């Protein structure tokens, strides 16, 4: 029986090309970052701001529109946390505040961020951190949306400054506490979005990440504790003082950002900010940010072995074993590109008119998905080893 119909003819050609093109797959073993000549590969239609800083040499290996201002989405939670911890260690915080920081940094919890925003002066948080860290492109939310903490203006180069402060200047207790939370980033954020894109999807640990997203209707992930929303909820409290720079930040196009530190000794700081065409799905943006991040020269990063392949369908589950009765690890964002490490035969899956008993192992998820949802024409993917 034929594996694919005309409904997926467009994506099949791209997937087949990816399987034979050296740039679409990783080496069969872990490989180092690409040489310095590699430049940021920005997908068509995407606006990006990129900065990669090598702490070992004290130099940038990548800079692309690094001063460009983007709405921060949840990346601003770094500043909210550092403001709360300024001049005091985590042990000095009330237990409730520590718990909120933990969920805000690990699961990108919006309710926790909104509580701190309301209690600690809203936009004044940003003003304080701009002065303390010497940030040049960061500004409180625009005058039209003073209560939206996710609309804070932020750039890639300022994000590098934030991480450099955290790594090199912050008290050890603050550094270890904040980075310890970022190292425990959960795959599913508390609003139901899969937040292990970009850095977390492109490189093996060790890494620590704070991601951001805004303007999407669904992030396809299990273990949700809140209803996904397209933008961060406004607060009733407002503040009329707004730097002019923040008023020109794009608030409409979908935004997806990946930031953090990568490699042994937190060698590299990576900041990738992106805006996508209106109507872009979360899976498409997730894939584009992954491709951009993988193109970067990130010293110290280790790239996982496997082959990147597109998927189709929505609600596709990653499971603990190659059966539909085994436990679900998570669900995939619709149409996302996944890293396939190997494949093996398992339970036969039917999606009329197709059937398939091959399953792909996804090392970045630690589970299996049916090959029937991979965007390739064969049941057994050519070139991918058997588990």
C-alpha positions as CSV (number, residue, x, y, z in Angstrom):
1,X,0.0,0.0,0.0
2,X,1.3,3.5,-0.8
3,X,2.6,5.4,2.2
4,X,1.6,8.9,1.4
5,X,-1.2,10.7,-0.5
6,X,-1.2,13.9,-2.4
7,X,-2.2,15.8,0.7
8,X,1.4,15.7,1.8
9,X,3.1,15.8,-1.6
10,X,4.6,19.3,-0.9
11,X,6.4,18.3,2.3
12,X,7.6,14.9,0.9
13,X,10.0,16.6,-1.6
14,X,11.5,18.7,1.1
15,X,11.9,15.7,3.4
16,X,13.5,13.6,0.7
17,X,15.9,16.4,0.0
18,X,16.8,16.7,3.7
19,X,17.6,13.0,3.8
20,X,20.2,13.2,1.0
21,X,21.6,16.7,1.7
22,X,24.6,16.7,4.2
23,X,23.5,19.9,5.7
24,X,20.2,18.4,6.8
25,X,21.6,15.6,9.0
26,X,24.1,15.4,11.8
27,X,27.1,13.0,11.8
28,X,26.6,9.5,13.0
29,X,28.5,10.4,16.2
30,X,28.5,13.5,18.4
31,X,30.2,16.3,16.5
32,X,31.6,19.7,17.6
33,X,30.2,23.1,16.6
34,X,30.7,24.2,13.0
35,X,33.8,26.3,12.1
36,X,33.7,30.1,12.6
37,X,33.0,30.6,8.9
38,X,29.4,29.3,9.4
39,X,26.9,32.2,9.7
40,X,23.4,32.4,11.0
41,X,21.0,30.8,8.6
42,X,17.8,32.7,9.0
43,X,14.8,31.0,7.4
44,X,12.8,32.9,4.8
45,X,10.2,35.3,6.3
46,X,11.8,35.3,9.7
47,X,13.2,38.4,11.3
48,X,16.0,37.6,13.7
49,X,18.4,39.1,16.3
50,X,21.3,36.8,17.2
51,X,24.3,37.0,19.5
52,X,26.7,34.2,20.5
53,X,29.4,35.0,23.0
54,X,32.4,32.7,23.8
55,X,33.3,33.3,27.4
56,X,36.6,31.5,27.0
57,X,37.9,33.9,24.4
58,X,35.8,36.9,25.4
59,X,34.6,37.4,21.8
60,X,31.4,37.1,19.9
61,X,31.2,34.3,17.3
62,X,27.9,35.4,15.9
63,X,26.2,38.8,15.7
64,X,23.2,39.5,13.5
65,X,20.9,42.5,14.2
66,X,22.1,42.0,17.8
67,X,20.9,45.4,18.9
68,X,17.4,44.9,17.3
69,X,14.6,45.3,19.9
70,X,12.0,42.5,20.2
71,X,9.2,42.1,22.6
72,X,10.8,39.9,25.2
73,X,7.9,37.4,25.9
74,X,9.0,35.2,28.8
75,X,12.7,36.0,28.5
76,X,12.0,39.1,30.7
77,X,11.5,36.7,33.6
78,X,15.3,36.7,34.0
79,X,15.1,40.4,34.9
80,X,12.1,39.9,37.2
81,X,14.0,37.2,39.1
82,X,17.2,39.1,39.3
83,X,15.4,42.2,40.5
84,X,13.8,40.2,43.3
85,X,17.2,38.8,44.3
86,X,19.1,42.0,44.1
87,X,21.2,42.6,47.3
88,X,19.8,39.4,48.9
89,X,20.3,35.7,48.4
90,X,17.6,33.2,47.6
91,X,17.7,31.9,51.3
92,X,16.4,35.4,52.3
93,X,13.2,35.0,50.3
94,X,9.9,33.8,51.7
95,X,9.1,30.2,50.8
96,X,6.2,31.4,48.6
97,X,8.5,33.6,46.6
98,X,11.1,30.9,46.1
99,X,8.4,28.6,44.9
100,X,7.2,31.2,42.4
101,X,10.7,31.8,41.1
102,X,11.2,28.0,40.7
103,X,8.1,27.6,38.6
104,X,8.6,30.9,36.7
105,X,12.1,29.9,35.6
106,X,11.6,26.1,35.1
107,X,8.1,26.1,33.7
108,X,7.9,29.7,32.5
109,X,4.9,30.2,34.8
110,X,3.0,33.4,33.9
111,X,1.0,33.7,37.1
112,X,4.2,33.9,39.1
113,X,5.7,36.6,36.8
114,X,2.5,38.6,37.1
115,X,2.6,38.4,40.8
116,X,6.1,39.8,41.0
117,X,5.4,42.4,38.3
118,X,2.4,43.7,40.3
119,X,4.1,43.6,43.7
120,X,7.5,45.1,42.7
121,X,6.6,48.2,40.7
122,X,5.7,46.8,37.2
123,X,7.8,48.8,34.7
124,X,10.0,50.1,37.5
125,X,11.5,46.6,37.6
126,X,12.9,47.1,34.1
127,X,14.1,50.6,34.9
128,X,16.1,49.4,37.8
129,X,17.6,46.5,35.9
130,X,18.6,48.7,33.0
131,X,20.5,51.0,35.3
132,X,22.1,48.1,37.3
133,X,23.3,46.1,34.3
134,X,24.0,48.9,31.9
135,X,21.5,47.6,29.3
136,X,21.2,49.7,26.2
137,X,18.3,48.3,24.2
138,X,15.9,47.2,27.0
139,X,12.8,49.3,27.9
140,X,9.6,48.8,29.9
141,X,6.5,47.8,28.0
142,X,5.0,50.4,25.6
143,X,2.6,53.1,26.8
144,X,-0.2,51.3,25.0
145,X,0.3,48.1,27.0
146,X,1.9,49.1,30.4
147,X,0.7,46.0,32.2
148,X,2.1,43.4,29.7
149,X,5.4,42.4,31.1
150,X,6.0,40.2,28.0
151,X,6.1,43.4,25.9
152,X,9.3,44.6,27.5
153,X,11.8,45.6,24.8
154,X,14.9,43.4,24.7
155,X,17.8,42.7,22.3
156,X,20.1,39.8,21.8
157,X,23.2,41.7,22.9
158,X,21.4,42.9,26.1
159,X,20.5,39.3,26.8
160,X,24.1,38.4,26.6
161,X,24.9,41.1,29.1
162,X,22.3,39.7,31.5
163,X,23.8,36.2,31.3
164,X,27.3,37.7,31.7
165,X,26.3,39.5,34.9
166,X,24.7,36.3,36.2
167,X,27.8,34.1,35.4
168,X,30.6,36.5,36.2
169,X,29.3,39.2,38.6
170,X,26.3,38.0,40.6
171,X,26.8,36.5,44.1
172,X,27.5,32.8,43.9
173,X,24.3,31.9,45.7
174,X,22.2,33.9,43.2
175,X,24.1,32.5,40.2
176,X,23.7,28.9,41.3
177,X,20.1,29.4,42.2
178,X,19.0,31.0,39.0
179,X,21.1,28.8,36.7
180,X,20.1,25.7,38.7
181,X,16.5,26.5,37.8
182,X,17.3,27.1,34.2
183,X,19.1,23.8,34.0
184,X,15.8,22.2,35.1
185,X,13.7,23.7,32.4
186,X,10.7,21.5,31.9
187,X,9.7,20.3,28.4
188,X,6.1,21.4,28.9
189,X,5.7,24.9,30.2
190,X,2.8,25.5,32.6
191,X,0.8,27.1,29.8
192,X,1.0,24.0,27.7
193,X,3.8,25.0,25.3
194,X,6.7,22.7,24.4
195,X,9.6,25.0,25.4
196,X,12.6,22.7,24.5
197,X,13.2,24.3,21.1
198,X,16.3,26.2,19.9
199,X,19.2,25.6,22.3
200,X,17.4,22.8,24.2
201,X,16.6,20.9,21.0
202,X,19.9,21.6,19.2
203,X,22.6,20.7,21.7
204,X,23.3,18.0,24.3
205,X,23.4,19.0,27.9
206,X,24.9,20.8,29.8
207,X,22.8,23.8,29.0
208,X,20.5,26.2,30.9
209,X,17.7,28.0,29.0
210,X,15.1,30.7,29.3
211,X,12.8,30.7,26.4
212,X,10.0,33.0,25.2
213,X,7.0,32.8,22.9
214,X,4.0,35.1,22.1
215,X,1.3,35.2,19.5
216,X,0.6,31.5,19.1
217,X,-2.7,29.8,19.7
218,X,-1.4,26.3,20.6
219,X,1.9,24.8,21.7
220,X,1.0,21.1,21.7
221,X,2.3,19.7,24.9
222,X,1.0,17.4,27.6
223,X,1.1,18.0,31.3
224,X,-0.6,21.4,31.1
225,X,-1.7,23.3,34.2
226,X,-3.2,26.3,32.5
227,X,-5.1,27.3,29.4
228,X,-2.7,28.5,26.6
229,X,-3.1,32.1,25.7
230,X,-1.8,34.1,22.7
231,X,-0.4,37.0,24.8
232,X,0.4,37.6,28.4
233,X,-2.6,38.8,30.5
234,X,-2.5,42.5,31.3
235,X,-2.6,43.8,34.9
236,X,-4.9,46.4,36.2
237,X,-2.0,48.4,37.5
238,X,-0.6,50.8,35.0
239,X,2.3,53.3,34.8
240,X,2.3,56.3,32.4
241,X,6.1,56.5,32.2
242,X,7.4,54.7,29.2
243,X,10.7,55.0,27.3
244,X,10.1,56.0,23.7
245,X,12.1,53.0,22.3
246,X,9.6,50.4,23.6
247,X,6.7,52.0,21.6
248,X,8.2,50.8,18.3
249,X,8.6,47.1,19.2
250,X,6.6,44.8,17.0
251,X,3.7,43.5,19.1
252,X,1.8,41.6,16.3
253,X,3.9,39.0,14.6
254,X,4.4,35.7,16.4
255,X,7.6,35.7,18.5
256,X,9.8,32.8,19.5
257,X,13.1,33.2,21.4
258,X,15.7,30.9,22.8
259,X,18.4,32.1,25.2
260,X,20.8,30.5,27.6
261,X,24.2,29.1,28.2
262,X,25.7,26.0,26.5
263,X,28.7,23.7,27.1
264,X,31.0,22.6,29.8
265,X,31.7,25.5,32.2
266,X,28.8,27.4,30.6
267,X,31.3,28.4,27.8
268,X,28.9,30.0,25.4
269,X,26.0,32.4,25.8
270,X,23.4,32.2,23.1
271,X,20.6,34.6,22.4
272,X,18.2,34.1,19.4
273,X,15.2,36.4,19.0
274,X,12.8,35.8,16.2
275,X,9.6,37.2,14.6
276,X,7.5,35.1,12.2
277,X,4.9,35.9,9.5
278,X,1.4,36.3,10.8
279,X,-0.4,33.0,11.0
280,X,2.8,30.9,11.4
281,X,2.0,27.8,13.4
282,X,4.0,27.0,16.6
283,X,5.4,23.8,15.0
284,X,6.7,25.8,12.0
285,X,8.3,28.5,14.1
286,X,9.7,25.8,16.5
287,X,11.3,24.2,13.4
288,X,12.7,27.4,12.0
289,X,14.2,28.5,15.3
290,X,15.8,25.0,15.6
291,X,17.4,25.3,12.1
292,X,18.7,28.8,12.8
293,X,20.2,27.7,16.2
294,X,21.8,24.7,14.7
295,X,23.5,26.9,12.0
296,X,25.3,28.9,14.7
297,X,29.0,28.7,15.7
298,X,28.6,27.9,19.4
299,X,31.9,27.0,21.0
300,X,31.7,24.1,23.5
301,X,28.4,22.9,22.2
302,X,27.9,19.2,21.5
303,X,25.4,18.3,18.8
304,X,23.3,15.1,19.2
305,X,23.6,12.3,16.6
306,X,20.6,11.7,14.3
307,X,18.7,12.9,11.3
308,X,16.3,15.8,11.3
309,X,12.9,14.9,9.7
310,X,9.6,16.7,9.4
311,X,6.4,15.4,10.8
312,X,2.7,15.7,9.9
313,X,-0.5,15.5,11.8
314,X,-1.6,17.0,15.1
315,X,-1.7,15.5,18.6
316,X,1.1,13.0,17.7
317,X,2.3,11.4,20.8
318,X,5.8,10.4,21.8
319,X,5.7,7.2,23.9
320,X,7.9,5.4,26.2
321,X,7.9,2.3,24.0
322,X,7.1,1.4,20.4
323,X,3.4,0.7,21.2
324,X,0.3,2.8,21.4
325,X,-0.5,1.4,24.8
326,X,2.7,2.6,26.4
327,X,2.8,5.8,28.4
328,X,2.9,9.1,26.6
329,X,6.0,11.2,27.2
330,X,4.5,14.3,25.5
331,X,2.7,15.4,22.3
332,X,4.5,17.1,19.4
333,X,3.7,20.6,18.2
334,X,1.9,20.0,14.9
335,X,4.2,19.7,11.9
336,X,7.4,20.1,14.0
337,X,10.8,18.8,12.8
338,X,12.3,16.1,15.0
339,X,15.7,14.4,15.5
340,X,15.5,10.7,14.8
341,X,18.3,8.7,16.4
342,X,17.3,5.2,15.2
343,X,14.2,3.1,14.3
344,X,12.7,-0.3,15.1
345,X,9.7,-2.4,14.5
346,X,6.8,-2.2,17.0
347,X,3.1,-2.2,17.1
348,X,1.4,-1.6,13.8
349,X,-0.3,1.8,13.5
350,X,-3.0,2.7,11.1
351,X,-3.9,6.1,9.7
352,X,-6.1,5.2,6.7
353,X,-5.2,4.5,4.1
354,X,-1.7,4.0,5.6
355,X,-0.3,1.4,7.9
356,X,3.2,1.1,9.5
357,X,4.9,-1.0,12.2
358,X,8.1,1.0,12.3
359,X,8.8,3.4,15.1
360,X,11.4,6.2,15.4
361,X,13.4,6.9,18.5
362,X,13.6,10.6,19.3
363,X,16.6,11.2,21.6
364,X,15.7,14.7,22.4
365,X,12.3,13.5,23.8
366,X,13.5,10.1,25.2
367,X,10.7,8.2,23.5
368,X,9.2,6.8,20.3
369,X,6.8,8.0,17.7
370,X,5.2,6.0,14.9
371,X,7.0,6.4,11.5
372,X,3.6,6.8,9.9
373,X,3.8,10.5,11.0
374,X,7.2,11.1,9.6
375,X,7.2,13.1,6.3
376,X,9.0,10.4,4.2
377,X,7.4,8.0,1.7
378,X,8.9,4.8,3.1
379,X,7.8,2.9,6.1
380,X,11.4,2.3,7.2
381,X,13.3,5.6,6.8
382,X,16.4,5.2,4.5
383,X,19.7,5.9,6.1
384,X,18.5,5.8,9.7
385,X,20.0,2.9,11.7
386,X,17.9,0.2,13.4
387,X,17.8,0.5,17.2
